[in-house]
């Protein structure tokens, strides 16, 4: 950065004309052609094994069915109050996401502190980072399939799966917050004669809560979408019913599930973005 | 006495029910301190937790008593069956190819849409809000559901997975991109226009160089996510590693599953490191 700055200053000293400066403009075409070339090679390589075989025999019918289902959803299912109707399933999905996120956020706190290089010695911090990475790489579906052996199918499997899966991302973002801690505040509290507890209460917690809460709300957003996916393997929520209807081609029901899902996710996303904006501004 | 110095506080409904406390500072100024919202939020959270617990039937005791089942599984996972590696490479390559092609297609589609959906470039509020709404709708659909529909329409195989990933990438990259486009400096654009360039020329030489690095970095980030996401798409028949994972779990061959997850882990970590390095260079 400093070198660049000196270069610019030097060119100013030489009193170049606009035309001369233009000749000295940074030329990046080589980099861009290289990027494009690499991309073309990669696409060519990957395109070789992906074949388009046209629609399946029933493909046209399925496509038509999905469109008709989305345009004509089953209204009785959409506003019913029974156990298999959309509102109840959406509430259950939300309940899974709420519990999963909360447990995950609490579990992530010790992981995050243990993996922060400014608190823990480096070897321990890196060990915990690898563990967090491991948790993150195992797909949530695989976690769900493993937890099913413990809890059996149902909503509680979804809850425990989400709590474990959330640890990965949440603690990664907690770590950034912890490593950005302003230690000067702790020093000044030290100078005022505060004890360790007071230092944590007035020096650490106020710096972390806003970003921790913001991360948790963000993860709740993701978990809500994820909870629908988990239903596919039998972990409760709306996903199970959605996939069943898709496979048995009851398009009107598919339509009402999809609409319910879209509306719920949109509302939650809207609220969470507003709350997170407020938190970022420190209100 | 001099209330002009009181900072204007906007009273919300909450402040009307619990009026803020008036504190008079020794120098005569008075300050309104709003009542803390924490108890109310905590109360709401507790109600939410209680309702969620009731709806999901989550039972911590069950998990603790049957936790040894998961440990058994983990022991097997950590003793991967090495000879299974030969069977993993094919699907693994499929997964990578699917995510490369899907990311490239999705990102290419996202660029023009994102430009049209940013308020500082597209002056028509109708186009902007319509495009944003469509993007939001696309983002609400879980990838697995898109993949399932694609698999039903286009037949089982990698093509369905590629399509699902493209749609998912399109939604996310377009959103991230229009948010970054809105933060670019429009000064050069106006300067170019004042110098007599037409809109396209001004956009090409003033905005594109600002957008391009951000675009590439978002695309790389999305590619990272896609490798992880595409690993499970096979579960609904969309090709790739998911088929192998599903098969191993179905046969309860957890040693084999361990091998699959290990190779996935290595690939994901390698790609993450590489893309993080590139993204650091870009910014």
Interface residues (C-beta under 8 A of the other chain):
Chain A: X35 X39 X42 X43 X45 X46 X47 X49 X50 X51 X52 X53 X54 X55 X56 X58 X59 X62 X63 X66 X91 X92 X94 X95 X96 X98 X99 X102 X133 X134 X136 X137 X138 X139 X140 X141 X142 X145 X146 X147 X149 X150 X151 X154 X155 X156 X158 X159 X160 X225 X226 X228 X229 X232 X233 X236 X239 X242 X243 X246 X258 X261 X262 X265 X266 X269
Chain B: X48 X49 X51 X52 X53 X55 X56 X57 X58 X59 X62 X63 X66 X67 X69 X70 X73 X93 X94 X96 X97 X98 X100 X101 X104 X136 X137 X139 X140 X141 X142 X143 X144 X145 X148 X149 X152 X153 X154 X155 X157 X158 X159 X162 X216 X228 X231 X232 X235 X236 X242 X245 X249 X257 X261 X264 X265 X268 X269
